[in-house]
Structure formats: structure tokens, C-alpha cells
Amino acid sequence: MGELIELTIREASQRLRRREISAVELTRAYLDRIAEVDPQVRAFITVTADEAMRAAEAADLRLAKGEAVMPLTGIPLAIKDVICTKGIRTTCGSRMLENFVPPYDATVIKRLKAAGAIILGKTNMDEFAMGSSTENSAFFATHNPWDLSRVPGGSSGGSAAAVAAGEAPGGLGSDTGGSIRQPAALCGIVGLKPTYGRVSRFGLVAFASSLDQIGPFARNAYDMALLLEVIAGHDPLDSTSVDVPVPDYIAALTGDIRGLKIGIPVEYWGEGAEPGVVATVKQAIEVLQGLGAEVRETSLPNTRFGIASYYIIAPAEASANLARYDGVKYGFSVQEAANSWEALERTRGLGFGPEVKRRIMLGTYALSAGYYDAYYLRAERVRRLIKQDFDRAFAEFDVLVSPVSPTVAFRIGERIADPYQMYLMDVFTIPANLAGIPGISIPCGFSEGLPVGLQIFGKHFDESTVLRVADAFQRVTSYHMRRPALGGQRVSSA
């Protein structure tokens, strides 16, 4: 098992096509790994062992026949439990949807299946993707594989922890304000938020529809490119999906970033950023400079308003999206009530957790009569200013780089009672969602023995350059190869 779970997606794909290993062997190795370490990590809500083995057998048949197969054929993946999977329950980490089984697959799941990928199961998350630590799950908290007393980040903490713990070589998450990049940073793996509209949101259970975006997790930039090529592309079922060509992301991974212009936003190094995180990211920037990139400071002055703007816009959209959970059409329902209004109140009161209810109330207040102009409309105007800051910066630079999280992973329970401190964990990631640009987190070192992530922002629909920079960095560093000690063994290439 140990050797197989150390393989990257690229390496596993090559060995599958050479028939050196089988998809059944690979899938069984990951299922055994889940059985071994997930009682400690708690990354999965649902493990689909039988379905995974059937898909692996089908992949082996295709490989044995010599059919033309895609690089993901026979590759097991972990899927965040906010993405609909036909016949497999999709809980969104909430009691409200604890027993919900979708009758259809999300577009990204259809594309993964068509590419021959195998679904290992559905991963834990903050309820309805609202959180930065995966402590807001209605079921249990997920633990960081590097230190089981700490959070993995959120809201896609289950998928990030699964990849970091060797329970899957890659997976999918969703990113509304940093929910892919932040857990990737805290777990020492790679996580990408694509441009808004690059990947279909059809079948993604909505949190904030103008901000949500599905994206992949992997161990390196090459594997990320393989995953993105499969899930990206126009989808007529998603009205926000943009019909632009999907480039050859693998071809962009040249390893050469000489002459590339990299901007360092001065606003991303301020109060709240731990000295160890700042020092580690600055060392990573020196590596990029050593590879021939031109590095200079720049300014995104409206970034300081990102948190305030986001926590009006996102809750406002959430309050509208979550109004559908009324106990009538589907999901959790309280039947013992004197009338329909009492049934609705009790359903939502018992079905939603405290963080979800907090954000619904914030959003409803911001949209209410007399406050819409003062809060929501003003937040949208600030959002436009943030986007314009990025537009001006990208007229001068190819990419921008910064820390992902102001801190390393904090201890479970440390911030759960202080929503403001929890919200500040997304201070460096939120602006990319407000502007709709792509951003990636890659491992760039350690502080206090815990992973630190380097964030790379790109121009709209220019994931190729973002991946090119990430790949160039990983060719000359080994941080992405290091693995935490779990299950009585240390899986490490460092």
C-alpha cells in the first residue's frame, strides 16, 4: 500500500497505462489507507468503497483492451460533499441534507467519470461551505494530518486533509472566499480556485452564487493541470459558465519564468500575519526571483475593505439561496408543529447550525428595507473597486504573489467561539473571489513545523501562467513532496 499511495496522479497514470499496476490495486490501496488513518483524520463523511471498486474494474477493462484513455482513467479522487453525486448522499455537512441523495451528477462529476476517474467518497466540510476550519460540520471536525490537534482549514478541509494524509492523490473542493486555497495552505498541498466561470457550477449546492467556484486539490502543479483540463470548459447548464477555449495546461508547464513580471501587493503583509509565515513566503519569493522573474512591489489599496465587503455580499446571497430549505420539498423536516409557520421555524432552527444561522441573519438584515443601499449596494461598489485594483496591477504584472493565510493551522476549538477572528483567516484570499480571478496555493515551507502556502494570483482565465509559476517553483523545491507522519509510518520524500 505504501508505495502506491506515494504516487502522484501523473506517476500512477503512467504506471496504469503501462499495466505495471491495476486500477483495482490502486483503489484498494487508497481504501485501505482510508481505513487505517481516517479514524484519526476524519476527512470523509461517506466512503463509497463498493462503487469505487466497480469503477476500478471498469477502468482496468478499458486499459486491458488497449482503448485510448485519458490521464485520469483509474485515478481515485475525493469529492467535497457540496458537489452533487448521483446515488451518493450529498450532505453539505448539514443536518438539513443529512439523507439527501441527488438524482443527478454535477457537471464536474460527469466529466471526471467520462475521463475514467474513480470516486472514493465525499469529504467533510464546514456546513454549507460556511467556515474556515471544518469545525462547523454538523457531524464532526476534521483534523490536520500534520498535527491532529489542529484544524485543516476550511471550508474544504476534508478534501485537503484527505490528500495530505495520503487518502487520495487528488480531489475537488469549492472556493467562495478561500475555501480551497486556505486548507491547501494549512495542509501542505496544492489547491486552485479557477477564474469565476471557468468551471461549471451546475450541481454545486449554492452558498454565494456570484462567488462560488469549484476547483481541484493535488500534490503538485502538474497533477493540478491534469485535473483542471478535465473539469474546465463551458457548460450550457450553468448560466455563469463562460464559453472560452480551455488551453493545454500541461504545455504551459515549461519550468521557465525568466522575465515574468511578479507583483508583491504591500497590503498582504500587515497586522495579523505571523512573522514565521511572512518570513517563509518572502523566502519563496526570493526563489522565484532566483529563477529569473522580475519582482517588484505594487499596491491593491482597496484590499483592506475586502473582508467587510465579502461579509455583506456572501451572507446576503446565502440568505436567498438557503431560503429553499423549508422542510417541504426535500431535506430535514419537522412534522410535529401546530401550523406551517411553526414547522418552518423548527425545521430551520434545528436543521441549520449556528454559523449558518448567523450568516442568514446577517444577509437578511443587509438586504432588508432601509438597509439595502447602506450595506449591500455599497459592498457591491467596493467589490468593483477591488476588481479595478487587480485590473490595474495586471496591466503591469503577469502574476501577483502573497501569503495564503496569515497564520499556520490553529488548534481545534481555539477560534470557534470568536467569529471575527475566524473570518480574518480569509483576509488574503477573499479579494480574488470578489474580483473573480484565479488563485493557487502551493506549499512553500514550514513555520513552527506546520505548512505555509504561497498564493499566486493570475489574470482572468490565465490559469496557465499561474500553473507555470507554481510548477517552476516546485521544480527547484521539495516542500510539496513532504508528508505528515500518520498510521505508524512517515511518507516523505524530503
Secondary structure, DSSP 4 states (H G I P E B T S, - for coil): -HHHHT--HHHHHHHHHTTSS-HHHHHHHHHHHHHHHHHHH--EEEE-HHHHHHHHHHHHHHHHTT----TTTT-EEEEETTB-BTTB---TTSGGGTT---SS--HHHHHHHHTT-EEEEEE--SGGG--SSS---SS----BTTBTTB---SSSHHHHHHHHTTS-S-EEEE-SSSTTHHHHHHHTSEEEEPPTTTB--TTBPPS-TTT--EEEEESSHHHHHHHHHHHBS--TT-TT----PPP-TGGG--S--TT-EEEEEGGGGSTT--HHHHHHHHHHHHHHHHTT-EEEEE--GGGGGHHHHHHHHHHHHHHHHGGG-SSSSSS------SSHHHHHHHHHHHHS-HHHHHHHHHHHHHHSTTTIIIIIIHHHHHHHHHHHHHHHHHTT-SEEEEES-SSSPPBTTSSTT-HHHHHGGGTTTHHHHHHT--EEEEEEEEETTEEEEEEEEE-TT-HHHHHHHHHHHHHS--GGG---EETTEE----
